[in-house]
Amino acid sequence: MPGLSFSLVQLLPWVYALALLPAALMGSPYRLWWPARAAGYLGLSLVLAAWIQAALDEQGSDRLVLAMAGLVGLLALVIIDYSRRYLEGEPGQRRYVLALLATLAAVATVVTSANLYLLVGAWIISSLCLHQLLTFYRDRPQALVVAHKKFLASRLADACLLLATVLLVRAGGDSQIATILEAVNARLQASGQLGWDLQLAALLLALAVILKSAQLPVHGWLIQVMEAPTPVSALLHAGLVNLGGFLLLRFAPLFSAAVPAQSLLVVVGGLTAVIAALVMMTRISIKVRLAWSTCAQMGLMLLECGLGLYELALVHLLAHSLYKAHAFLAAGETVAQARQHALQPQTAAPGLGGLLFALLLAGLALALLHTLWAWALPGHTLPLVVLTLLAIGLAPWCLRRGQLPYGLAMFTLLLGAYLLWHQLAGWVLDQPLGTTPLALTGLAVLLFLGLFLLQSLLIAHPNGALAQRLYPLAFAGFYLDEYFTRLTFRLWPVRSSQPLISTSGDRP
């Protein structure tokens, strides 16, 4: 990772950190936003300069770091500007600005650091700073309760991260990430195996990512943290939750050879995606639906990394971050959009036969694409499991608006966009695809095929016996969070003057 371009990106955390002092010294609430906004514009400009330098640098650069730094710089600028308007007239703005800048500095350190100790330390600090943002409204007991649950889950993840770091540094002989990965590759070339220490380190990293990414059964805090300001929700869902996916991509050579860690990611991520998708069908509140969507999307991202589909995971990470930032920041327009939608002519829901026919069309189209791809680009692998997941995900587009030509056109455009991003992600990662046991690939395909069939039955027969039996369980989140909540508050009760209330259902 040599080159001036990487050094420029390493300045990004300092842009946000150095804005803390002038923000703290500003007298009026209006002026304290000036350093934050300046840091937002300067950070994005710095990333653009780093990309230009990378294009001119003959020594090359770490493209994954540049891509993530660009994402952080863009989100930081948007969230800072939105927060200034959102909190106008609110008390406690100084506390918010300082916590926001500290969080951004920590996140920027995570994505730009070449040292594992610094990466882990910054990730822990980002979680602690985010806790201050989540409890911005300190007079709301529910905000304190949910932040308490997140705090406990995050500290457990931090313990796993620290143990994994000790094992990785011991195996690599140095805390530099590049040196550790070189040691991993050297051990694989020498014996074809990682050894117990690296296998355990990969397992601990996978467990830490699961805990940090709000996967089952510790997902409840992500669903219930709706008392925080909307820009904080955007920062959480578009930025911090996705750091788990970045860590998996950073250590892709390690996870590609660690079958136990791959199995954990596929099983937990796949089950989380399926269950969260079912629960999301019962929700009405837009922010709660978006939270369950993040839970499901993170599960899918972990499953992709567990299957070694790193190009797909990188595309997913970037697209999900941008979409969730826009979705949360535009959540206030939902009422107007709903009224406009109500004025449009309603189309009948597709039947079970139509949904299955759409899946068949998507499968045939992607099978043809796989054949053409192998003929035209034999040197660029397009795994069949990727096309299978795309067929399941894109099949409903064949029936949008009840017009087959429209659906096929949208299907073709989305597929073409993904193929373009797939090639770009492969260029950014610049590493071979990981190998995955066939059993894990089959399990992933069965999970998502089963989800598609189950959702098709529910859409085709919304008042059927299956829907009536499944709805109460799905509306309650299958009671998974209730067990974790009781356990956490038995171990470490929260200090609140009001009793804990159940948050399985919709919350505004």
Summary of the structure (lengths in Angstrom):
residues: 508
radius of gyration: 23.0
end to end distance: 45.8
largest distance: 67.2
contacts: 1741
relative contact order: 0.09
helix: 78%
strand: 0%
